[in-house]
Amino acid sequence: MTLIRAASLIGGLTLVSRLLGFAREMVMARLLGAGLAADAFNLAFRLPNIFRRLFAEGALSAAFVPLFNREKADGGLDAARRFAEEIFSLLLPLMLLVTALAEAAMPGLVWLLNGGGGFREVPGKFELAVTLSRLAFPYLFFIALTALLGGVLNSLSRFAAAAAAPVLLNVALLLAMAATSGEGGAGEGSAGAEILTATALAWAVSLAGLLQFLWLLWACRRAGIRLRLRRPRFGPRVRQFGRTVVPAAVGAGIYQLGQLIDIVFASHLPQGALSYLSYADRLNQLPLGVVGIALGTALLPALSRHVAEGDAVKAASLQNRAAEVALFLALPAMAALMVMSGPLATAFYLGGRFGAEDAAWTAAVLAGLAAGLPAYVLVKVLTPGFFARGDTATPVKTALAAMVLNVAAILLLIDRFQVAALAWATAASAWANGALLYAVLRRQGAFRFDRRFLRRTLGAAAASAVMAAALAALLRLSPLRFDGTAPERVAAVAAAVAAGGVVYFAAAALFGALPLGELRARLRRAGD
């Protein structure tokens, strides 16, 4: 499967998941607002997700996919399957142990996460966060095994099942809210109803993890891969995996430590700060997931194959074209989200327990997050260049430097900008991380942006600026109702998106940004 087809498949399924996740956040904003229950659930939901990104998806995929491909190239599919069984048999008891320890230590973990008990300033908030965290944390156990199965399928160029798995999480959460929205006065926004809904959501998180695991287990069997449990052994292949995964986990840990720092700071800000971060991040994740995650997931197997074959020219061309796609789509997304942050937060979240002040703070956070969107996507494209060559140490070092910058920026900005400072600091650290990753790849002679990339990307940047100016004028001059009835909001957002798209693609053609037809052809050739 070519890179463009793989990225399109992953991106399309990720878009479905992101849209469902977006619907989930819209319903949650109306039912929970940005109060006690919303903050407590958002912390409980972030906790297993932080460990998931630390132990599971990022580090595991970075270490597992290249080694699985190498085993398949050297010994065929049976050898690769045996390697996967060895890792699976080790991962399962390890994640059981991690989950059990976390459940026992949950009050201490929550205390650390909210900066030494920041939630205790609101009666009952800390205790609710502990309860919800215990209910949601088993998600980590299932999703770690799911990530391994997804790595197997991605290595076999079967991307659909793994890309579709997150849909199950969002469906489960939406059903949980639907089941409790009419209970105990939930529709009226009573405190007891909010807690009931948050509790149902926490249960749904763990259930969704089980469903995702079963879904990918079935997909692996359809692909002819049946993983059997073996007695855990630390053979040569497992030790090699450990030597690769530990630095990758440390690197992911540094990034997640940055996320933990955001939670700690947000916990000591006025109530609702953690919820504003979550609601804004969901809007920002829509283009990030579709572009960055899709390209990064599809890029690593293809790039590692070219590197293993010693074809440096194809590897460089593939990475350049992937970066070109990423910025062609991420630059206008950044411009649109920054200009439209206020109208979007109002259109999608205002209503029920979510008031105008909540929408204003969410918009401020969204503008900061969006400023780093191209950098987040670029990091997703550059990092596989290290992983494909077996270098998991360098991303650790760059992530550490970016985290130091993140903390410094927060301390500098937080008194003036409150929760929005966390978003702007995150954007600044992402740009620093991307610049460092590229500088190292270029110094090593492994990769550099070619002239075509620079020419096309400058055109996309100019087109994005024109689009931003057009959207700003549209907001001032048009009667679009982003705070009206539901049909008026939908019409306003649709009109703004359509107008922005027309202006961007017309300006992109004028400024010489790469036409999509040519882009598809080049990516297809590069990924072959």
Buried (B, 14 or more C-beta within 10 A) or exposed (E): BBBBBBBBBBBBBBBBBBBBBBBBBBBBBBBBBBBBBBBBBBBBBBBBBBBBBBBBBBBBBBBBBBBBBBBBEEEEEEBBBBBBBBBBBBBBEBBEEBBEEBBEEBBEBBBBBBBEBBBBEBEBBBBBBBBBBBBBBBBBBBBBBBBBBBBBBBBBEBBBBBBBBBBBBBBBBBBBBEEBBEEBEBEEBEEEBBBBBBBBBBBBBBBBBBBBBEBBBEBBEEBEBEBEEEEBEEEEBBEBBBEBBBBBBBBBBBBBBBBBBBBBBBBBBEBBBBBBBBBBBBBBBBBBBBBBBBBBBBBBBBBBBBBBEEEEEBBBBBBBBBBBBBBBBBBBBBBBBBBBBBBBBBBBBBBBBBEEEBBBBBBBBBBBBBBBBBBBBBBBBBBBBBBBBBBBEBBBBBBBBBBBBBBEBBEEBBEEBBBBBBBBBBBBBBBBBBBBBBEBBEEEEBBEBBEBBEBBBBBBBBBBBBBBBBBEEBBEEEEBBBBBEEEBBEBBBEEBEEBBEEBBBBBBEEBBBBEEEEBBEBBBBBBE
